[in-house]
Amino acid sequence: MEEKTHNKADQTNLLDDEKLMDHDYDGIQELDNPPPRWIMAIFYITIAFAIIYAAHYFWLGVGENQDAQYARKSLNHDAKYKMANQSTEDLVLLTDAGDLEEGKVIFSEMNCFACHGMSGEGNAIGPNLTDNSWISGCDFQSVFNIVKNGNPTKGMTAFKGQISDTKIQKVSSYVLSLVGTNPANAKDPQGVNCE
């Protein structure tokens, strides 16, 4: 048993002797003990990534730097802010068939039919949108305002936090295009007659 232990110690010393470097400092010899291959692979991948990153953003100028990103995001924010604060007087009734069709899709997507019916005929919750009587005004600005800001006392949801002013403009135009369509099962007129 003692012989086996002695042999192992000799083998370890032999391996250490092979790894010894010529470097000697105060009688202490340095071992050549390189890091594991996987650590070296990560190190080289990091160097390669740094070179590609520098080429992409600095040398070739393909990527946006922080200043360019900030400028782009500021322009997007300004455009959204301008749209959100646009006066209703600047918005006009749309009559183009494509815009009215988009308004119809928005009417459906925002579940307006739950209160106003599939054809705007009204139901137990919401008023009829196809007659000439309106509760909150019958001009475009009034319809736009009620869709955007809602009327909590009447159960009308405000959509300004859910859709953009452009979409509100389209759905308001669609709602006004329903006037005079006379669908079946229409609810009785409510509000002021706008003829």
C-alpha positions in Angstrom: 0.0 0.0 0.0 2.8 2.4 0.9 4.5 1.6 -2.4 1.3 2.5 -4.4 1.0 5.8 -2.6 4.7 6.5 -3.2 4.2 5.8 -7.0 1.3 8.2 -7.2 3.3 10.9 -5.5 6.2 10.3 -7.9 3.8 10.5 -10.9 2.4 13.8 -9.6 5.9 15.2 -9.2 6.8 14.0 -12.7 3.7 15.8 -14.1 4.5 18.9 -12.2 8.1 18.8 -13.4 6.9 18.6 -17.0 4.7 21.7 -16.4 7.5 23.7 -14.7 8.5 26.7 -16.7 12.0 28.3 -16.8 10.6 31.3 -14.9 12.0 31.4 -11.4 11.4 34.2 -8.8 12.8 34.0 -5.4 13.2 30.2 -5.6 9.5 29.8 -6.6 9.0 28.1 -10.0 5.9 28.8 -12.1 3.8 26.0 -13.4 2.4 26.2 -17.0 -1.2 25.6 -16.1 -3.4 27.0 -18.9 -7.1 27.7 -18.4 -9.7 25.0 -19.6 -10.5 25.0 -23.3 -14.2 26.1 -22.7 -13.0 29.3 -20.9 -10.7 30.0 -23.8 -13.5 29.4 -26.3 -15.7 31.9 -24.4 -12.8 34.4 -24.4 -12.3 34.1 -28.2 -16.0 34.4 -28.9 -16.1 37.6 -26.8 -13.2 39.0 -28.8 -15.0 38.1 -32.1 -18.3 39.6 -30.9 -16.5 42.9 -29.9 -14.9 43.2 -33.4 -18.2 42.6 -35.1 -20.0 45.0 -32.8 -17.4 47.7 -33.4 -17.6 47.2 -37.1 -21.4 47.3 -37.2 -21.8 50.4 -35.0 -18.5 52.4 -35.5 -16.4 51.5 -38.5 -19.2 50.6 -41.1 -21.8 52.9 -39.5 -24.7 50.5 -40.2 -26.3 50.4 -36.8 -27.9 53.3 -35.0 -25.9 54.8 -32.2 -27.7 56.1 -29.1 -28.0 59.6 -30.4 -29.7 58.4 -33.6 -32.1 56.1 -31.6 -33.0 59.0 -29.3 -33.7 61.3 -32.2 -35.9 58.7 -33.9 -37.8 57.9 -30.8 -38.3 61.6 -30.1 -39.8 62.1 -33.5 -42.2 59.2 -33.0 -43.2 60.6 -29.6 -43.7 64.1 -31.0 -45.9 62.7 -33.8 -48.0 60.7 -31.2 -48.2 63.7 -28.9 -49.3 66.0 -31.8 -52.0 63.5 -32.8 -53.2 63.1 -29.2 -53.5 66.8 -28.8 -55.0 67.6 -32.1 -58.0 69.8 -31.9 -61.3 68.3 -33.0 -61.8 71.3 -35.3 -58.8 70.0 -37.3 -60.5 66.7 -37.9 -63.1 66.4 -40.6 -65.8 64.0 -41.5 -64.4 61.3 -43.9 -66.5 60.2 -46.8 -64.1 58.0 -48.7 -65.4 54.4 -49.0 -62.1 52.9 -47.8 -62.1 55.1 -44.6 -65.7 54.2 -43.9 -64.9 50.5 -44.3 -62.0 50.9 -41.8 -64.4 52.6 -39.5 -66.8 49.7 -39.8 -63.9 47.3 -38.9 -63.0 49.5 -35.9 -66.7 49.6 -34.8 -66.6 45.8 -34.8 -63.2 45.4 -33.2 -64.0 47.7 -30.3 -67.2 45.9 -29.7 -69.4 48.9 -30.3 -72.1 46.5 -31.5 -72.6 45.3 -27.9 -74.3 48.5 -27.0 -75.4 49.9 -30.4 -76.3 46.7 -32.3 -74.6 45.2 -35.4 -76.1 47.8 -37.7 -76.2 50.7 -35.3 -79.9 50.0 -34.5 -79.4 50.3 -30.7 -80.5 48.0 -28.0 -81.4 48.0 -24.3 -78.0 49.6 -23.5 -77.1 52.0 -26.2 -79.1 54.4 -28.4 -80.0 54.0 -32.1 -77.3 55.5 -34.3 -79.3 55.4 -37.6 -82.0 57.9 -36.8 -81.8 61.7 -36.7 -82.1 62.0 -33.0 -78.9 62.3 -31.0 -78.2 62.5 -27.3 -74.8 64.3 -27.4 -75.0 66.3 -30.5 -75.2 65.3 -34.2 -72.3 67.1 -35.8 -69.0 65.4 -36.5 -67.1 67.1 -33.7 -69.8 66.1 -31.1 -69.6 62.4 -32.3 -65.8 62.5 -32.3 -65.8 63.9 -28.7 -68.3 61.4 -27.3 -66.3 58.5 -28.8 -63.0 59.9 -27.6 -64.0 61.1 -24.2 -67.0 59.0 -23.5 -69.9 59.8 -21.2 -69.7 57.7 -18.0 -73.1 58.9 -16.7 -74.7 57.4 -19.9 -72.5 54.3 -19.9 -70.4 55.4 -22.9 -66.8 54.2 -22.7 -64.0 56.7 -23.5 -61.8 55.2 -26.3 -59.0 57.8 -26.2 -56.7 55.4 -24.2 -57.5 52.5 -26.5 -57.3 53.8 -30.1 -55.7 56.7 -31.9 -57.5 59.9 -32.9 -57.2 58.8 -36.5 -59.2 55.6 -35.7 -61.7 57.6 -33.7 -62.1 59.9 -36.7 -62.8 56.9 -39.0 -65.2 55.2 -36.6 -67.0 58.5 -36.0 -67.4 59.0 -39.8 -68.7 55.5 -40.1 -71.3 56.1 -37.3 -72.5 59.3 -39.1 -72.7 57.3 -42.4 -75.3 55.0 -40.7 -77.9 57.8 -40.4 -80.9 57.0 -42.5 -80.1 53.4 -43.1 -83.2 52.2 -41.2 -82.2 48.7 -40.0 -84.8 46.2 -38.7 -85.6 46.3 -35.0 -84.3 49.9 -34.6 -84.7 51.4 -31.1 -87.0 54.4 -30.7 -85.4 57.8 -31.2 -83.7 59.4 -28.1 -82.3 62.9 -27.6 -82.6 66.0 -29.8 -83.8 65.7 -33.4 -81.0 67.1 -35.6 -82.9 67.7 -38.9 
